[in-house]
Amino acid sequence: MLITSKPEYALFILQALSNLSNANLDELMERTFNLIEDRLYPADYKLLPNGVLRWRNQSEFMLEGLIENDYIEKYGEKYVLTSKGMSYLEKYYTPL
């Protein structure tokens, strides 16, 4: 079964946040989905036992990793791209 791995979400999350400037979780996940939906596999749409779609679950875990590694900061309910996150995005993101 093919699924999109957590690391594959990183650039899409960073790009989504770059487009939004700052966002709450639902806004960020919606924008991330809009950017990545053409690359998702059918299994990514599976509802997991916790009631969350696999793609969203994977995205949220990757988001936590991006926060832990200082690519994104969380202020209350809002997420903001850090300078480290912006530098990473500028280095590795290539618009389609």
C-alpha positions as CSV (number, residue, x, y, z in Angstrom):
1,M,0.0,0.0,0.0
2,L,1.4,3.3,-1.1
3,I,1.1,6.3,1.3
4,T,2.7,9.7,1.5
5,S,5.4,9.7,4.2
6,K,5.6,12.4,6.9
7,P,8.7,14.0,5.5
8,E,7.0,14.5,2.1
9,Y,4.6,17.0,3.8
10,A,7.3,19.3,5.1
11,L,7.7,21.5,2.0
12,F,4.0,21.7,1.5
13,I,3.4,22.8,5.1
14,L,6.1,25.4,4.9
15,Q,4.8,26.7,1.5
16,A,1.2,26.8,2.9
17,L,2.3,28.8,5.9
18,S,4.4,31.1,3.7
19,N,1.3,31.8,1.6
20,L,-0.8,32.5,4.7
21,S,1.7,34.5,6.7
22,N,0.2,33.0,9.9
23,A,-2.6,30.6,10.4
24,N,-4.5,28.4,12.9
25,L,-4.3,24.7,12.5
26,D,-7.4,24.2,10.3
27,E,-6.4,27.0,7.9
28,L,-2.8,25.6,7.6
29,M,-4.1,22.1,7.0
30,E,-6.6,23.2,4.4
31,R,-4.0,25.2,2.5
32,T,-1.5,22.3,2.8
33,F,-4.1,19.9,1.4
34,N,-4.8,22.2,-1.5
35,L,-1.1,22.2,-2.3
36,I,-0.5,18.4,-2.0
37,E,-3.8,16.8,-2.9
38,D,-2.7,15.9,-6.5
39,R,0.2,13.9,-5.0
40,L,-1.7,11.9,-2.4
41,Y,-2.4,8.2,-2.8
42,P,-5.8,6.7,-2.2
43,A,-4.6,5.2,1.1
44,D,-3.9,8.8,2.3
45,Y,-7.6,9.4,2.4
46,K,-8.3,6.4,4.7
47,L,-9.9,7.2,8.0
48,L,-7.7,6.1,10.9
49,P,-9.0,4.6,14.2
50,N,-8.5,8.0,15.8
51,G,-11.1,9.4,13.4
52,V,-8.6,11.5,11.4
53,L,-7.8,11.1,7.7
54,R,-4.3,9.6,7.2
55,W,-3.0,12.7,5.2
56,R,-4.1,15.0,8.0
57,N,-2.6,12.8,10.7
58,Q,0.7,12.6,8.9
59,S,0.7,16.4,8.2
60,E,0.0,17.2,11.9
61,F,2.9,14.9,13.0
62,M,5.2,16.6,10.5
63,L,4.1,20.0,11.7
64,E,5.1,19.1,15.2
65,G,8.5,18.1,13.9
66,L,8.9,21.4,12.1
67,I,8.0,23.2,15.3
68,E,10.5,21.1,17.3
69,N,13.2,21.9,14.8
70,D,12.5,25.7,14.7
71,Y,11.1,25.9,11.2
72,I,7.7,27.0,12.5
73,E,6.7,28.8,15.8
74,K,3.4,28.5,17.5
75,Y,1.9,31.5,19.2
76,G,-1.2,30.6,21.0
77,E,-3.4,29.1,18.2
78,K,-1.4,30.6,15.4
79,Y,1.5,29.2,13.4
80,V,4.2,31.4,12.0
81,L,7.1,30.6,9.6
82,T,10.5,31.3,11.2
83,S,13.5,32.7,9.4
84,K,15.0,29.2,9.4
85,G,11.8,27.9,7.8
86,M,11.8,30.6,5.2
87,S,15.5,29.9,4.4
88,Y,14.8,26.2,4.0
89,L,11.8,26.9,1.8
90,E,13.8,29.2,-0.4
91,K,16.6,26.6,-0.8
92,Y,14.4,23.6,-1.5
93,Y,11.1,24.7,-2.9
94,T,10.7,24.8,-6.6
95,P,7.3,26.1,-7.8
96,L,5.5,23.7,-10.2
